Amino acid sequence: MATFYEKNGGCIEKKFGVQQVDPEVIITWITYIKEEKPRKRSDISDEKWNEVIAKTDALLIVDKDKKNKCSGEKMIDTRNDICDIIGMWYNLLLKTYNTQLPYNKRFKNFGELYEEMTKNKRVEGRVYVLAKDHYGMTADEVGSLFGYKFKRNRTVHKKSLEKGKTKPVLSQQLQNALELLQLVTDQPSDFPIAFEKCAKWVYRSS
């Protein structure tokens, strides 16, 4: 059976089993023969190495003994870190906003403040003035931070995961949830069972 690799942007991953391929996607078909058994780079002479890497039809698999994150994982981690820092600044802005206000005018968290900003121009204006006076940020810059974090949250908190209203939908959501386990590596031995129980409670019909 052929080996399938799927390329998405800068990421490429091995897929298991026969894949259903859309007629419009681009296929690169490679037929190759394993010339040598796997061995350390130090066991290959520089002359042989240079000869191999000069071949345009050679496929080299660099098998590292330590597991590093792929570029996709790094991108997700980086985006999450950026959003965590933005969230920390939100808390600073919230504290600044609440300063010298009577208790009934204060907000408990930034989510409440942001929601009120979308409805109340006076609150929105006060936020932008404080952001400029205390943090040197323009309204556009503040809006850019809001937009970045909102876009990330929309990606992370998917509506498709929200509990459905019919038994067929709930059944499909449970199946989709359990299939996620096949994509996650480095799970503790008891995690699959725990997650299955968790998912069954989330997507059980009332």
Helices and strands as residue ranges (DSSP letters): E 4-8, E 11-15, G 41-43, H 46-53, H 71-98, G 103-105, H 110-117, H 121-135, H 139-156, G 159-161, H 167-179, G 180-182, H 191-202
